[in-house]
């Protein structure tokens, strides 16, 4: 009986917040007849008091309804709080899907800060492509996704843009581009490239721009490791296209140079992806806050 009354109170609060039975039914994923029935049953439980009345286009609480609405919100809040408290105790692992470049060059510092706060939570890193990471977040297979891509807009996923990332043409120290302050897409005609594997968003961007501008090029090597790519560039086997954060520590050794690619279509952000419900739990909110303050 208590559970049934709780269900009716939840429906009642949603009708007040939505202003109509129809919108409440959509939000709760109920049939509209179920919403109407819940309100009627709730009014019976509370001595036949009318709780809602129509005012113009909207359903508004009566004086009795306003009194019950305040209590109902407190009851629902306490119910959610009790569930969250138990869930916090159950969190033993935090899973993050990410690409290799972010896993190696961006994530470690933030994970170190998180582990200082929650030393007993196990961190699981799942390397994958941006496409699969987005799918895994959406399907609740992982807690968070960390990607480098155009701003993500996917229903059911929250996206925190961490930073717009500069993308660089990486060349040997004595390459003709080494003295340039920036490189345009048309400058790359007939160059030989060492690129990341298929599925990488910035690789796909570069090849798409070559196709759009009809730029001839050669791909001599495809390597999964960014460190190996940088070594191949150093050995003068070709040039590459990588985010600045992955080469910043190398440009000072004078073996390679990194020159910004100037292109109006280039709009890559490092982004943290998660489902909205993750932000409710304290452990996950702490993790999100670290990314919000990382710049």
N, C-alpha and C positions, 0 to 999 in steps of 0.2 A: 504493500500500500504506500509506503514511504517513497519507494522508487517511482511509482506512478505519479504521485503528487509532485516529485522533483521534476519529472518530465513535463508535466503541465506548467510548472513555474518557468521552465526554460522556454517553452513555447510562448507563454505570456510575455516574458521580457523581450523576446524577439519581435513580437507583434508591436509592442510599444516602441521599440527602437526603429522598426521598419515603417511603422505608420499604416500598415495594411496587412490583411490576412494573406493576400497574394504574394507580396514580397517576402513575408515571413516564411511562407511555404517554400519559396525558391531557396532562401538562405539555409533552411533546415533540411531541404530535400525531402519534404513531406508533400502529400496530396493536400490541397487546400481544405478538403473536407476533414482531414485529420486535425488541422490547425483549429478549425471551427469547433470540432468535437472536444479538443483539449481545453479550450477556453470555457465551453459550456460545463464540462466536468469540474473544472477548477471553481467556477462560480457556485456549483452545487456543494463542493467541499467547504466553501466559505460562506455557508448559510444562505445561499441564493442571492448574494450581493452582485449587482451588475458591476463588472470590472472595466468594461470598455464601452465607448460610445462613439458614434460617427460625428465628426465635426468637419464639415466641408468634404474634402477628398480623403481625409485621414482618420484613422481610428486613434482615439485619445483615451487615456485612463480617466475613469470617474474619480471622485474623491476617495472612494474605497480602493479603486485600482491604484491610485497614486501611493496610498499607504502600503499596499501589498507590494508594489513595484520596488520600493526602497528595501523591504525585507527580502524580496526575491533576489535582488542583486547581491545582497550580502551572503545569502545562502549559496548561490551559485559560485561566488568568489571563494568562499571557504571550501567548497567542494573541489574547485580547481586547484586551490592551494594545497589541499591534502594530497591530491594526485601528483602534483609537481614535486612535493617533498619526498614522496616515495620513489618517484622516477629519478630524482637526483641521486638517491642511494644506489639505484640500479645501474647507473652509468659507469661502466668499467673501461670502455674503449671508445675512442673518437676516430672515425674513419674519414680520410681525406683522399679524394681522387684528384690527381693533378698531372701536369705534363712535366717532362724531365727537367727542362730549363728552370721552371719555378721551384721544383722540388730541391734542386741542387743550390741555386743561387739566391733564392728569395725566402723560402720557407724556414730554413733552420733557425734563424735568429728569432722568429716569432714563436716557433715551437719551444725554444729554450725558455722564453718568458712564460709561456703557458705552463710548462712543466714545473717552474718555480712555484706556481700557484696550486697546481694539481699534480703533484709528483706521482701519485698512484694510478693515474689514468693512462692506459696503454694507447699509444698513437699508432695507427695503421695507415700507411701510405699506399695508395693504389695508383700506379702509373698507367695512364691511358690517354687516348685522344680527347680533344675537347668535345667532340660529338658524343662519345660514349660517356664522358663525365657528366654532361648535361642530362643524358638519359638516366644514369644511375642516381643522380640527385632527385630527379622527377619521380622515379619509381622507388624511392626510399631505400636504395641499396647501400648508399653511403650517407654520412652526415653532412659533408661539405664537399664542394668542388672548387678547385683553384685553377683558373684558366687564363689564357692570354688570347683575347679575341676582340671582335667588335662588341659593343655593349649588348649583353644578353637580354632578350625580351621573350621569355617563355612563360606561358600560363602555369601558375602553381609554384614558380621558383622566384625567390628574392635574389636580387643581384646587387652586390656592393662593388661599385667601381673604386678600386684601390688607387690606381695611378695610371695616367696615360703614359705608355711606354714608347721611348724612342727606338726605332728600328734602324739597324746599321748595315752598311755594306762593309764586310770585313775582308781586308786585302793584305798581302805581304808588305813589309815595310818599304820596299822599293818599287811598288806598283805605281802606275801612272796616276791612280786615284789618290795616292797617299798624301799629296800636297793640297788636295781639294778640301773645302770647308763643308761641301754637301754634294750629293750626287743625285741626278734626276733619272727617271726610269729610262729615258732614251739614251743616256750615257752608257747603258749596260749592253748595248748592241754587240753581239759576237763574243761576249765574255764566257768563260768556262766556269761553271758553278759546282760547288760541293754543298749539297743541301741535306736537310733533315729528311726523315722518312715521310712517306705519304700519310695523310691524316693530320699533319701539322698545319695549323691555320695560317701561319705567316708564310710557309712554303707555298700553300695554295694561293695566297694573295699575290705573291710575286709572279707565279706562273700565269695567273689570270691576267695580271697587268701586261705581261709579255704578249699574251694572246690578243688582248684588246688593242695594243699598240703595234702588233705585228713585228715584234722584236725578235730577231734571231739570237739564239743562245745555245750553249751546250752544257748538259749536266754530266759531269765526268764521274761523280761519286754521290752515293746516297748513304748517309751514316746516321745511326740512331743516337750516338753520343756527341754532345756539343763539344766536349773536351777533345775528342778525336777530330772533329771538324776543324777546330782551331789549330790543331797540330798539322792537319793536312794543308791548311792555308799557309801556315808558317813554312811548310816544305815547298810552297809555290806550286801546288797541284791544282789550284783554282782559287776562286774567291767565294765568299758565302754571304748569307743574309741572316742576321741574328739580332735578338734584342740587346740593347745596350748593357743591361745589368749582367748579362752572361759573359761580356768581354771587358768590362771596366778594369779588372785586375790585370788583364793581359796587355793592354795598350801601352803601359808604361815600360814594358820590357823591350820595346822597339823592334820586336820580331813581327808584329802585325799592327795594322792600323784599322780603326773603325770610323767610318765616315757616315753621317746621317743620310738616309734616303729621303729626299724631299719629294713628297707626293700628296696632293690634296685628298686622295682617297684613303690615306693611311690613318687609321683611327683605332689603334689597338690599345686595350686596357687590360691590366691585370685585374681580375675580378674574383670575388668570393661568392659562391652560389650556395644557397640553402633553402629549405622549405620554411615557410613562415613559422610553423609551430616550433622549430628549433630555437628561435630567438626567445621563447618563453622561459626555457630552462636556464638556470643560473650558469651552469658549466658552459653551455654553448654560447650564451650571451657574452661571457668573459672572452671566449675565443673570438667572437665577432668583433668585440671592442678592441682587441689587439690589432686587428686589421684596419679598423676605422682610425686608429691613432698612429698607424705605421709610417705616415709621411710627415 
